[in-house]
C-alpha cells in the first residue's frame, strides 16, 4: 500500500463471499473490475439463489431464482469474473452453522484467495432508514469464521481440502471503513454490472447509474479520491 488508507494492491486471487445475487456488484463491483483488469483471478460465491427477491406475488421463487442466475452471469461478464460458486440456499433461511461454514471453507481452500471480500456483520443500523439484512450479517460472520481459523487449520473440516491462510479480508458495507479502493477508472463497469440486475432495478437505468455514482462519491469523500469503495481491513497473513 503506497498510502496508509488506499488499498492499491492487485491480488493474484480473490474470493467475494456474499448473500444475494446483486450484493457483490453493489458492494464491491468497482474493486472486482479493477482487480480483474489487473490480472487477478476473481471468484464470486453467492450463498442464496435470490428467489424471494421480488415484490410480485405472482412470481414463483424458482422463476425469480432462474432469472437472477442469468443476471449474475451477465454481471460477471461485465466485471471479468473468473468463476461463480452458487450455494443455492433460500433467501432468509441462512443459518450461521457448521453446514454453511463448511461450504465456505471448502470454497476458500479450492480458490485459495489472497483476499476475501465479504459484508461487515457488525454493521446493523444505517441511520434511521435501514437495518442490515439478516442474510448479510449471517454471511459476514460465517465468512470470518471460515477464514479464521477454520480454513487455515487442517483439523477443521478435514475433508474440505488442504488448509489455506487468507492474507487479507476486506469488509464492505461497513460503518468503520479504514481503507479505500480507487474505482474511478472502473465506475462504468460497476454501473453496467449493477444494471444487469433488472429484476431488482426496474427503472430505465438512470436512477441506477446515479445511485451507484453517488455511493462511490460518498465513499471517496473520506479518502481524497474521486470515486471509491471503502472497506474495513483485516490483515491475517504472516
N, C-alpha and C positions, 0 to 999 in steps of 0.2 A: 504494500500500500504506500503510494507516494504522499498521501495526505492522511492525517490521523482520522479523518471522518469520511473519506471517499474510498470505497472498495473498488479498486481498479484491476484486480487480478482476473484472469480468464482461466478457470479451472479446466483440467483435461476432461473430467466427467462430472456431471451434476445430476441430482435427482430432486425434482419438485414433488412434494407429497401434499396433496390437497383433498378436500372432501368432494366437491361438486364439479361438474364438467367445465364451468366457466371460471372457477376460482383461481387457477394458476395464471390465466391470461389477465385477469383483473389485478391480481395481487403482485405479480412479478413478470408480466409478459415482456416488458421492455428489457429487463435484465436477461431473460431467457433468449430473446432475439439477439441481444448484444453478444452473449456468450456463444451462441450457435454460429453467428457470423465470424467470431474469432477462432473457430475451430473446436469448440467444446462439444462433446457428445452429451446432449441434453435429453434426459429422460423425464417423463411425467407420469406419476402414479395418481390415479383417481380412486377414491375409496367407495363412492356411491355411483349409481347409474343415472342419477338426476331425474328419475321417473316421477317424482312428486313435485317437480319444479314447474308447475303451471297453475294458473287460476281458472282454467277451463274445466268445468265439472264433467264435460262430455269426453275429455281426452283420457285414455287409459294410461296407467303408469308404464305399461310395456310400449305403447306407441310413443310416449314422450321420451322414454329412455332410448329408443331406437333413433329418434330424431336428434337427440342430444349427442349420441355417439357419432353421428355424421358431422355434427358441428365441431366436436372435438378433433376429428380427423382434419377438417378444413382449417381450423385454427392452428393445428400442429404444422401443417404445410406452410402456412404463412410465417410462423416463427422459426421454422427449421428444426423442429423437434426430431430427435433420433428415434425415439420409440415411446409407446404408451403402455402402461400396465393398468388394467382396469379390473378392480376387485369386485365390482358389481353389487355391493351392499345396497339395501334400500335406504333412501333418504330418511333421516330422522331416527334410524334404528341402529346406528353405530354404537358400539359399546367399547369402553376403554378396558379391554380384556386381553387375555393371552392369545385368543384367536387373531384379533386384529394386529396385535403387537408382533406375533409370529409372521404374519403376512408381510409386514413392513420390514422385519429383519431379513426375511428371505429376499425381498427386493433389494435392500441395501447390499447384501452380500453378493447378489447377482450383478448389479450395476457397478458396485464398488466406487461410489462417487467420492470426489474430494470435498464437495459441498452439497449439503442438503438444504433445501428451502421448504418451509412449512409455516402454518399460521402460528402466531403468538397466542398460546392458550390463556395467558394471564390477562389479555385484553378482553374485557367483558362489556363494559358500558362505554359507549361513544356518545358523550353528551347526553341529552335528554331524548334523542331521536332513535337510537339503535342499540339493541342488545345483540352481542355477537352470537351467531347461530351455534346451537349446541354441537352440531357436527364439526364445525370449525374448531371448537375447543377440544372436542374428543380427539380429533386428528392431531392437533398440536401436541397434546400431552402424550399420545401414543407414539408419535414420531420421535419426540425427545427421548422417551423411554426405550424405543427401539435403537436409536443411535447410541445412547449411553445409559447403561453399559452393555445392553444385550448384544448388539451386532458385533461388538469388539471382543467379546469373550466366548471361548469355544463351548462352554457348558450351558450357555443359554441357547435354546433351540438348536441342538447339535445337528439336526437333520436339514437345517436351512442353508448349509454350505459353509465354506471356510470363513472364519471371522474377518471382519473388516473394520478398521478405525476411520471414521469420518473426521476430517480435519476441521471443517467449519460448518456451522449451522447458521443460516440467515432466517430470522423470524419476521414474517410480513404481517401487515395489519396490526402493527404494534403501537402502543401508546408511548413507548420509550425508544424511538429509533436512535442509534448511535453510529450507523454507517449509511452511506448513500451511494447508489449506482447512477452514473450519468447515462440517461437514456435519450438524450436529445436527438441523436442520430437514428434512433430506433422507435421513436414515438409513432411513426406511420405504421410500422409492423404491429405494434401493440394495439393501436386503434383498429386496424383491419382484423386482427385476431379476435378482439372482443366483439366486433361487429358480426363475426361468424356465428355467434350465439343468438340467432334471430328469434329463437323461442323465448328468450329472456328479455331481449331488447327489440320491441316491436315497432319502434319509431322508424322514420326514414333514414336514420343513421346520423342525423345532425346532432341529436341530443347525446348519443353515444360518443361521438367524436369530441364534443365539447366537454362531457363529463370526464373522459379519460385524460384529456389535456389539462383540465383544471386540477385533477388529482395529482398529476405529475408536477404542475406548477406549485401546488401547495407543499409537496414534499421537498421541492427544490428550495423553498424559502429558508429552510433550516440548514441548507448545505452550501449555499453560494453558487449552486449550479442553476442552469436554466430550466431543465426538465429532469426529474429524478424519481427514483423509487427508494424509499427508506426502509431499513431493517434494523432489528436488534441482533447483534452478532455474538456468537459463542465460538471461541477457538478451543477445540478439544484435542486436536492432534499434538504430537510431540514437538 
